[in-house]
Amino acid sequence: MKKIGVLSDTHGVIPKQVYSFFKDCDELWHAGDMGAGVLEELKAWKTVRGVYGNMDNYDLRYEVPGRAIFRCEELKVIMTHIGGWPGHYPAQLLSLLKTEKPDIFVCGHSHILKVMFDNDLNLLHINPGAAGRQGFHKVATLVRFTVDGRTPKDLEIMDFPKFPSSSE
Protein backbone atom coordinates (compact mmCIF):
# COMPACT_ATOMS: atom_id res chain seq x y z
CA MET A 1 0.00 0.00 0.00
CA LYS A 2 1.28 3.47 -0.94
CA LYS A 3 0.05 6.93 -0.12
CA ILE A 4 0.36 9.30 -3.07
CA GLY A 5 0.33 13.11 -3.15
CA VAL A 6 -0.50 14.79 -6.46
CA LEU A 7 0.19 18.41 -7.34
CA SER A 8 0.78 20.59 -10.36
CA ASP A 9 1.49 24.13 -11.46
CA THR A 10 3.54 25.26 -8.48
CA HIS A 11 5.41 27.78 -10.67
CA GLY A 12 8.35 28.03 -8.27
CA VAL A 13 6.36 28.18 -5.02
CA ILE A 14 5.79 25.29 -2.62
CA PRO A 15 3.03 26.35 -0.22
CA LYS A 16 3.42 25.23 3.40
CA GLN A 17 0.19 23.21 3.02
CA VAL A 18 2.08 20.77 0.79
CA TYR A 19 4.20 19.73 3.77
CA SER A 20 1.27 19.18 6.09
CA PHE A 21 -1.16 17.55 3.62
CA PHE A 22 1.49 15.25 2.11
CA LYS A 23 3.42 14.47 5.32
CA ASP A 24 2.30 10.81 5.37
CA CYS A 25 2.66 10.27 1.60
CA ASP A 26 5.19 7.80 0.25
CA GLU A 27 5.46 9.47 -3.16
CA LEU A 28 4.64 12.81 -4.72
CA TRP A 29 3.54 13.07 -8.35
CA HIS A 30 4.05 16.53 -9.89
CA ALA A 31 2.24 17.09 -13.20
CA GLY A 32 4.41 19.91 -14.51
CA ASP A 33 5.02 23.65 -14.43
CA MET A 34 7.16 23.10 -11.34
CA GLY A 35 9.28 26.20 -11.61
CA ALA A 36 12.81 26.79 -10.37
CA GLY A 37 13.93 24.87 -7.29
CA VAL A 38 10.70 22.95 -6.70
CA LEU A 39 11.93 19.54 -7.88
CA GLU A 40 15.08 19.73 -5.76
CA GLU A 41 13.20 20.83 -2.65
CA LEU A 42 10.54 18.15 -2.98
CA LYS A 43 13.12 15.41 -3.75
CA ALA A 44 15.00 16.31 -0.57
CA TRP A 45 11.80 15.49 1.33
CA LYS A 46 10.01 12.67 -0.55
CA THR A 47 10.26 10.39 -3.55
CA VAL A 48 9.07 12.44 -6.53
CA ARG A 49 7.83 11.43 -9.96
CA GLY A 50 7.36 14.38 -12.24
CA VAL A 51 6.99 15.69 -15.75
CA TYR A 52 7.90 19.08 -17.11
CA GLY A 53 5.32 21.61 -18.17
CA ASN A 54 5.16 24.24 -20.88
CA MET A 55 6.54 26.90 -18.51
CA ASP A 56 9.49 24.84 -17.20
CA ASN A 57 13.03 25.70 -18.25
CA TYR A 58 15.53 23.52 -20.10
CA ASP A 59 17.36 22.52 -16.92
CA LEU A 60 14.20 20.93 -15.54
CA ARG A 61 13.40 19.36 -18.92
CA TYR A 62 16.75 17.62 -18.66
CA GLU A 63 15.81 16.23 -15.22
CA VAL A 64 12.29 14.96 -15.89
CA PRO A 65 10.43 13.74 -19.01
CA GLY A 66 7.51 15.40 -20.74
CA ARG A 67 5.50 12.22 -20.26
CA ALA A 68 5.90 9.45 -17.69
CA ILE A 69 4.52 5.93 -17.87
CA PHE A 70 5.05 3.90 -14.71
CA ARG A 71 3.53 1.42 -12.30
CA CYS A 72 2.44 2.12 -8.75
CA GLU A 73 1.67 -1.13 -6.99
CA GLU A 74 -0.40 -2.96 -9.63
CA LEU A 75 -1.72 0.16 -11.36
CA LYS A 76 -0.40 1.58 -14.63
CA VAL A 77 -0.09 5.38 -14.59
CA ILE A 78 0.46 7.91 -17.37
CA MET A 79 1.34 11.47 -16.40
CA THR A 80 1.81 14.50 -18.64
CA HIS A 81 1.34 18.23 -18.19
CA ILE A 82 -1.15 19.13 -20.92
CA GLY A 83 -3.79 16.45 -21.12
CA GLY A 84 -7.35 17.67 -21.43
CA TRP A 85 -10.07 15.65 -19.72
CA PRO A 86 -12.43 12.76 -20.53
CA GLY A 87 -14.00 13.34 -23.92
CA HIS A 88 -11.60 16.23 -24.59
CA TYR A 89 -8.13 14.69 -24.88
CA PRO A 90 -5.74 15.90 -27.60
CA ALA A 91 -5.71 13.35 -30.49
CA GLN A 92 -2.14 12.16 -29.96
CA LEU A 93 -2.74 11.66 -26.23
CA LEU A 94 -6.03 9.87 -26.86
CA SER A 95 -4.18 7.43 -29.11
CA LEU A 96 -1.58 6.84 -26.40
CA LEU A 97 -4.24 6.28 -23.74
CA LYS A 98 -6.05 3.78 -25.95
CA THR A 99 -2.80 1.93 -26.71
CA GLU A 100 -1.27 1.93 -23.20
CA LYS A 101 -4.55 1.44 -21.29
CA PRO A 102 -3.52 3.09 -18.01
CA ASP A 103 -5.54 2.73 -14.83
CA ILE A 104 -4.80 6.34 -13.84
CA PHE A 105 -4.10 9.39 -16.01
CA VAL A 106 -2.63 12.48 -14.31
CA CYS A 107 -2.23 15.90 -15.92
CA GLY A 108 -2.07 19.55 -14.94
CA HIS A 109 -1.92 22.80 -16.95
CA SER A 110 -5.54 23.96 -16.69
CA HIS A 111 -5.28 25.12 -13.04
CA ILE A 112 -8.71 23.51 -12.64
CA LEU A 113 -9.13 20.65 -10.18
CA LYS A 114 -10.81 17.74 -11.93
CA VAL A 115 -11.05 14.17 -10.63
CA MET A 116 -13.36 11.92 -12.58
CA PHE A 117 -13.67 8.43 -13.92
CA ASP A 118 -13.42 8.09 -17.71
CA ASN A 119 -15.90 5.31 -18.53
CA ASP A 120 -14.87 5.21 -22.20
CA LEU A 121 -11.20 4.53 -21.43
CA ASN A 122 -11.77 2.83 -18.06
CA LEU A 123 -9.34 5.07 -16.17
CA LEU A 124 -9.27 7.49 -13.27
CA HIS A 125 -8.50 11.00 -14.52
CA ILE A 126 -6.78 13.29 -12.00
CA ASN A 127 -5.91 16.93 -12.56
CA PRO A 128 -4.91 18.31 -9.15
CA GLY A 129 -5.47 21.91 -10.22
CA ALA A 130 -2.77 24.41 -9.27
CA ALA A 131 -0.79 24.50 -6.04
CA GLY A 132 1.11 27.71 -6.78
CA ARG A 133 0.19 31.38 -6.86
CA GLN A 134 0.61 32.12 -10.57
CA GLY A 135 -2.55 31.89 -12.68
CA PHE A 136 -6.23 32.71 -12.69
CA HIS A 137 -7.32 30.17 -10.06
CA LYS A 138 -8.78 31.59 -6.85
CA VAL A 139 -7.75 28.73 -4.57
CA ALA A 140 -4.80 26.36 -4.63
CA THR A 141 -5.54 22.64 -4.60
CA LEU A 142 -3.80 19.36 -3.75
CA VAL A 143 -4.91 15.73 -4.10
CA ARG A 144 -3.88 12.66 -2.14
CA PHE A 145 -4.99 9.06 -2.25
CA THR A 146 -3.94 5.54 -1.41
CA VAL A 147 -3.02 2.80 -3.85
CA ASP A 148 -3.76 -0.66 -2.49
CA GLY A 149 -2.73 -3.22 -5.11
CA ARG A 150 -5.06 -2.52 -8.03
CA THR A 151 -7.30 -0.16 -6.09
CA PRO A 152 -6.99 3.62 -5.76
CA LYS A 153 -8.96 4.65 -2.68
CA ASP A 154 -9.45 7.25 0.03
CA LEU A 155 -8.98 10.20 -2.33
CA GLU A 156 -8.90 13.53 -0.52
CA ILE A 157 -8.65 17.10 -1.72
CA MET A 158 -7.25 20.13 0.06
CA ASP A 159 -7.96 23.67 -1.08
CA PHE A 160 -6.59 26.86 0.41
CA PRO A 161 -6.17 30.52 -0.60
CA LYS A 162 -3.39 30.85 -3.14
CA PHE A 163 -2.13 33.96 -1.35
CA PRO A 164 -1.63 33.43 2.39
CA SER A 165 -3.27 35.94 4.71
CA SER A 166 -1.10 38.06 6.96
CA SER A 167 -2.01 35.80 9.90
CA GLU A 168 -0.55 32.67 8.23
C-alpha positions as CSV (number, residue, x, y, z in Angstrom):
1,M,0.0,0.0,0.0
2,K,1.3,3.5,-0.9
3,K,0.0,6.9,-0.1
4,I,0.4,9.3,-3.1
5,G,0.3,13.1,-3.1
6,V,-0.5,14.8,-6.5
7,L,0.2,18.4,-7.3
8,S,0.8,20.6,-10.4
9,D,1.5,24.1,-11.5
10,T,3.5,25.3,-8.5
11,H,5.4,27.8,-10.7
12,G,8.4,28.0,-8.3
13,V,6.4,28.2,-5.0
14,I,5.8,25.3,-2.6
15,P,3.0,26.3,-0.2
16,K,3.4,25.2,3.4
17,Q,0.2,23.2,3.0
18,V,2.1,20.8,0.8
19,Y,4.2,19.7,3.8
20,S,1.3,19.2,6.1
21,F,-1.2,17.6,3.6
22,F,1.5,15.3,2.1
23,K,3.4,14.5,5.3
24,D,2.3,10.8,5.4
25,C,2.7,10.3,1.6
26,D,5.2,7.8,0.2
27,E,5.5,9.5,-3.2
28,L,4.6,12.8,-4.7
29,W,3.5,13.1,-8.3
30,H,4.1,16.5,-9.9
31,A,2.2,17.1,-13.2
32,G,4.4,19.9,-14.5
33,D,5.0,23.6,-14.4
34,M,7.2,23.1,-11.3
35,G,9.3,26.2,-11.6
36,A,12.8,26.8,-10.4
37,G,13.9,24.9,-7.3
38,V,10.7,23.0,-6.7
39,L,11.9,19.5,-7.9
40,E,15.1,19.7,-5.8
41,E,13.2,20.8,-2.7
42,L,10.5,18.1,-3.0
43,K,13.1,15.4,-3.8
44,A,15.0,16.3,-0.6
45,W,11.8,15.5,1.3
46,K,10.0,12.7,-0.6
47,T,10.3,10.4,-3.5
48,V,9.1,12.4,-6.5
49,R,7.8,11.4,-10.0
50,G,7.4,14.4,-12.2
51,V,7.0,15.7,-15.7
52,Y,7.9,19.1,-17.1
53,G,5.3,21.6,-18.2
54,N,5.2,24.2,-20.9
55,M,6.5,26.9,-18.5
56,D,9.5,24.8,-17.2
57,N,13.0,25.7,-18.3
58,Y,15.5,23.5,-20.1
59,D,17.4,22.5,-16.9
60,L,14.2,20.9,-15.5
61,R,13.4,19.4,-18.9
62,Y,16.8,17.6,-18.7
63,E,15.8,16.2,-15.2
64,V,12.3,15.0,-15.9
65,P,10.4,13.7,-19.0
66,G,7.5,15.4,-20.7
67,R,5.5,12.2,-20.3
68,A,5.9,9.5,-17.7
69,I,4.5,5.9,-17.9
70,F,5.0,3.9,-14.7
71,R,3.5,1.4,-12.3
72,C,2.4,2.1,-8.7
73,E,1.7,-1.1,-7.0
74,E,-0.4,-3.0,-9.6
75,L,-1.7,0.2,-11.4
76,K,-0.4,1.6,-14.6
77,V,-0.1,5.4,-14.6
78,I,0.5,7.9,-17.4
79,M,1.3,11.5,-16.4
80,T,1.8,14.5,-18.6
81,H,1.3,18.2,-18.2
82,I,-1.1,19.1,-20.9
83,G,-3.8,16.4,-21.1
84,G,-7.3,17.7,-21.4
85,W,-10.1,15.6,-19.7
86,P,-12.4,12.8,-20.5
87,G,-14.0,13.3,-23.9
88,H,-11.6,16.2,-24.6
89,Y,-8.1,14.7,-24.9
90,P,-5.7,15.9,-27.6
91,A,-5.7,13.4,-30.5
92,Q,-2.1,12.2,-30.0
93,L,-2.7,11.7,-26.2
94,L,-6.0,9.9,-26.9
95,S,-4.2,7.4,-29.1
96,L,-1.6,6.8,-26.4
97,L,-4.2,6.3,-23.7
98,K,-6.0,3.8,-26.0
99,T,-2.8,1.9,-26.7
100,E,-1.3,1.9,-23.2
101,K,-4.5,1.4,-21.3
102,P,-3.5,3.1,-18.0
103,D,-5.5,2.7,-14.8
104,I,-4.8,6.3,-13.8
105,F,-4.1,9.4,-16.0
106,V,-2.6,12.5,-14.3
107,C,-2.2,15.9,-15.9
108,G,-2.1,19.6,-14.9
109,H,-1.9,22.8,-17.0
110,S,-5.5,24.0,-16.7
111,H,-5.3,25.1,-13.0
112,I,-8.7,23.5,-12.6
113,L,-9.1,20.7,-10.2
114,K,-10.8,17.7,-11.9
115,V,-11.1,14.2,-10.6
116,M,-13.4,11.9,-12.6
117,F,-13.7,8.4,-13.9
118,D,-13.4,8.1,-17.7
119,N,-15.9,5.3,-18.5
120,D,-14.9,5.2,-22.2
121,L,-11.2,4.5,-21.4
122,N,-11.8,2.8,-18.1
123,L,-9.3,5.1,-16.2
124,L,-9.3,7.5,-13.3
125,H,-8.5,11.0,-14.5
126,I,-6.8,13.3,-12.0
127,N,-5.9,16.9,-12.6
128,P,-4.9,18.3,-9.2
129,G,-5.5,21.9,-10.2
130,A,-2.8,24.4,-9.3
131,A,-0.8,24.5,-6.0
132,G,1.1,27.7,-6.8
133,R,0.2,31.4,-6.9
134,Q,0.6,32.1,-10.6
135,G,-2.5,31.9,-12.7
136,F,-6.2,32.7,-12.7
137,H,-7.3,30.2,-10.1
138,K,-8.8,31.6,-6.8
139,V,-7.7,28.7,-4.6
140,A,-4.8,26.4,-4.6
141,T,-5.5,22.6,-4.6
142,L,-3.8,19.4,-3.8
143,V,-4.9,15.7,-4.1
144,R,-3.9,12.7,-2.1
145,F,-5.0,9.1,-2.3
146,T,-3.9,5.5,-1.4
147,V,-3.0,2.8,-3.9
148,D,-3.8,-0.7,-2.5
149,G,-2.7,-3.2,-5.1
150,R,-5.1,-2.5,-8.0
151,T,-7.3,-0.2,-6.1
152,P,-7.0,3.6,-5.8
153,K,-9.0,4.6,-2.7
154,D,-9.5,7.2,0.0
155,L,-9.0,10.2,-2.3
156,E,-8.9,13.5,-0.5
157,I,-8.6,17.1,-1.7
158,M,-7.3,20.1,0.1
159,D,-8.0,23.7,-1.1
160,F,-6.6,26.9,0.4
161,P,-6.2,30.5,-0.6
162,K,-3.4,30.9,-3.1
163,F,-2.1,34.0,-1.3
164,P,-1.6,33.4,2.4
165,S,-3.3,35.9,4.7
166,S,-1.1,38.1,7.0
167,S,-2.0,35.8,9.9
168,E,-0.5,32.7,8.2
